[in-house]
Amino acid sequence: MHTLSEQNICFIGAGSMSEAIVRGLIQLDSMNPKQITMINRGNQERLLELNLAYGVSYSQDEEQRKQTISGADIIVLAMKPKDAADAIRMYHTSLRTNQLIISVIAGLSIPSIEKLVGHSLSIVRSMPNTSSTIGLGATGISYSQQTTLVQQKLARDIFESIGIVCEVEEAALDIVTGVSGSGPAYIYYIMEAMIAGGISGGLDATAARLLTVQTVLGAANMVLQTKESPADLRKKVTSPGGTTQAALELMSANDVAEHISNAVLRAAERAGELGTAIADQIDANITN
Ligand SMILES: NC(=O)c1ccc[n+]([C@@H]2O[C@H](COP(=O)([O-])OP(=O)(O)OC[C@H]3O[C@@H](n4cnc5c(N)ncnc54)[C@H](OP(=O)(O)O)[C@@H]3O)[C@@H](O)[C@H]2O)c1
């Protein structure tokens, strides 16, 4: 049972992140739709929609859901953080010790999952980002001690079907959130500003958008394909006394780079705060 093609996978939560992963697995032929079952809280239309789009199975009633969970090799926890504790409590008696649990839930730590289940398990905690929906995601993953090398490889294979994967210690998932989890929004923010600048300078909105989008796409691909650092590429396009230098000097005078680095750290700090709030809530419910 070393490859994804030999696994049965059950998604608890049938939202946009689950759909992104399912789409990736099926498009890459990593799994047959028959190996995939979706479970949600009650939205039948959504399960039918996923069944029609990807051919995946779904379990509807309580008994069917429990059987699916207990029969799966891999279980993906993909509900919103606020719903996670209730869902894990609802299904934990169906879990078996040799299963692999993969969580995409922001802020929910491995110790918190183990607390809810009542014992240690093979758990992979991940932090994907929204670009996963188009197969260009960036995911940070970390493993519980019990996770075997084979299970680690299976988890990497799953997230590589929707982008790239970086293995990190669990504590580093907060800074992963700061860099890549929230990162797409920073780039959108910069793009908004570039488009606005283009329009202010006389371009029509369509041209400003087209030129900005292609510039961001091209710059990311230049870093990828040339393997040069962003700093080196920036220096190469910055002629002394030229237009780029004039723009960069203005950014530098306003500490733009420092503000962006601080924003990354603030997002990481916020991820830590949210994680602590989830853990405290779980502890309070266990005590009561
Ligand atoms: N979207 C992203 O780009 C992204 C990026 C990184 C991490 N994440 C993480 O991914 C997780 C899911 O996000 P999402 O955007 O996919 O959420 P979503 O679209 O709102 O989907 C949540 C799903 O969870 C189901 N659910 C809720 N409670 C349940 C229960 N007790 N039992 C079974 N299913 C239950 C919901 O079912 P019903 O519809 O029937 O209520 C729904 O199918 C979140 O924890 C988020 O932190 C998402």
The ligand as a Gaussian input file, in Angstrom:
#p B3LYP/6-31G(d) Opt

LIG

0 1
 N       -9.897000      27.552000       0.752000
 C       -8.578000      27.707000       0.857000
 O       -7.908000      28.227000      -0.023000
 C       -7.840000      27.226000       2.076000
 C       -6.456000      27.450000       2.191000
 C       -5.799000      26.937000       3.318000
 C       -6.506000      26.215000       4.283000
 N       -7.851000      26.044000       4.131000
 C       -8.578000      25.321000       5.163000
 O       -9.420000      24.379000       4.552000
 C      -10.550000      24.167000       5.387000
 C      -11.784000      24.099000       4.514000
 O      -11.925000      25.340000       3.852000
 P      -12.945000      25.490000       2.636000
 O      -12.711000      26.833000       2.069000
 O      -12.868000      24.290000       1.753000
 O      -14.334000      25.457000       3.462000
 P      -15.817000      25.362000       2.906000
 O      -15.846000      25.549000       1.433000
 O      -16.668000      26.225000       3.780000
 O      -16.221000      23.834000       3.206000
 C      -16.351000      23.337000       4.503000
 C      -16.956000      21.951000       4.424000
 O      -16.967000      21.371000       5.740000
 C      -18.198000      20.670000       5.895000
 N      -18.466000      20.417000       7.307000
 C      -18.680000      21.305000       8.301000
 N      -18.941000      20.654000       9.461000
 C      -18.913000      19.329000       9.186000
 C      -19.151000      18.149000       9.932000
 N      -19.471000      18.195000      11.246000
 N      -19.042000      16.956000       9.315000
 C      -18.730000      16.880000       8.000000
 N      -18.520000      17.962000       7.220000
 C      -18.614000      19.166000       7.808000
 C      -19.204000      21.558000       5.218000
 O      -20.401000      20.824000       4.958000
 P      -21.827000      21.576000       4.722000
 O      -21.651000      22.413000       3.490000
 O      -22.785000      20.444000       4.529000
 O      -22.084000      22.403000       5.939000
 C      -18.402000      21.901000       3.934000
 O      -18.509000      20.846000       3.004000
 C      -10.577000      25.301000       6.411000
 O      -10.268000      24.805000       7.700000
 C       -9.498000      26.251000       5.964000
 O       -8.774000      26.761000       7.080000
 C       -8.519000      26.526000       3.059000

